[in-house]
Amino acid sequence: MGYISQYPDTDMNKIRVNLGERSYQITIGKNILGQLGDFITRLTKPCKTLIITDRNVSILYADIVSKCLAGHKFDVKVVSME
């Protein structure tokens, strides 16, 4: 099982997926893609980053996500699968 909690002072929620050593967190919020760089730099320093997506999602989000990360000094490459 997992749990849902809210980040302090934001409209973002986090869901923890408990899978033992493979556990991970999902962050959900409205209009938060522009904050992605700020959020990720709290977790890790800028590095080479590969975004793998499908064509439909890429059309909608790849540009804003890659620009936001690049603006925080991430070296971003997007691969869009058919």
C-alpha positions as CSV (number, residue, x, y, z in Angstrom):
1,M,0.0,0.0,0.0
2,G,1.0,3.6,-0.2
3,Y,-0.1,6.9,1.3
4,I,-1.1,10.3,0.2
5,S,0.1,13.5,1.8
6,Q,0.4,17.2,0.9
7,Y,3.6,19.3,0.5
8,P,3.6,22.2,2.9
9,D,2.5,25.5,1.5
10,T,1.6,24.1,-1.9
11,D,-1.3,22.6,-3.8
12,M,0.8,19.5,-4.6
13,N,0.1,16.1,-3.2
14,K,2.5,13.2,-3.0
15,I,1.6,9.6,-3.2
16,R,4.1,7.1,-1.9
17,V,4.1,3.7,-3.7
18,N,5.5,1.2,-1.3
19,L,7.3,-1.6,-3.2
20,G,10.2,-2.3,-0.8
21,E,13.5,-1.4,-2.5
22,R,11.6,-0.3,-5.6
23,S,9.4,2.2,-3.8
24,Y,8.9,5.6,-5.4
25,Q,6.9,8.8,-5.0
26,I,4.4,10.4,-7.4
27,T,3.8,14.2,-7.2
28,I,0.4,15.5,-8.4
29,G,-0.6,19.1,-8.8
30,K,-2.3,21.6,-11.0
31,N,-0.1,23.8,-13.2
32,I,3.2,22.7,-11.6
33,L,5.3,21.8,-14.7
34,G,6.9,25.2,-14.7
35,Q,8.1,24.5,-11.1
36,L,9.7,21.2,-12.1
37,G,13.3,22.5,-12.2
38,D,13.0,24.0,-8.7
39,F,11.5,20.8,-7.4
40,I,14.0,18.4,-8.9
41,T,17.0,20.5,-7.9
42,R,15.9,20.0,-4.3
43,L,16.4,16.2,-4.9
44,T,19.5,16.1,-7.1
45,K,22.1,18.3,-8.7
46,P,21.8,19.1,-12.4
47,C,22.9,16.2,-14.6
48,K,22.4,14.6,-17.9
49,T,18.7,13.8,-18.2
50,L,16.8,11.7,-20.6
51,I,13.1,12.1,-21.0
52,I,11.4,9.1,-22.7
53,T,7.8,9.7,-23.8
54,D,5.4,8.9,-26.5
55,R,4.5,11.2,-29.3
56,N,1.2,12.3,-27.8
57,V,2.6,13.3,-24.5
58,S,5.7,14.8,-26.1
59,I,3.5,17.2,-28.2
60,L,1.8,18.5,-25.0
61,Y,4.6,18.6,-22.5
62,A,8.2,17.9,-23.8
63,D,9.0,21.5,-24.6
64,I,8.0,23.0,-21.2
65,V,9.6,20.2,-19.3
66,S,12.9,20.2,-21.2
67,K,13.1,24.0,-21.1
68,C,12.3,24.1,-17.4
69,L,15.0,21.6,-16.6
70,A,17.6,23.2,-19.0
71,G,16.9,26.5,-17.2
72,H,18.2,24.8,-14.1
73,K,21.4,23.6,-15.8
74,F,20.2,20.0,-16.6
75,D,21.5,18.6,-19.9
76,V,18.2,17.4,-21.4
77,K,17.5,15.1,-24.3
78,V,13.9,14.1,-25.2
79,V,13.2,10.8,-27.0
80,S,9.7,10.5,-28.4
81,M,8.5,6.9,-29.2
82,E,5.9,6.2,-31.8
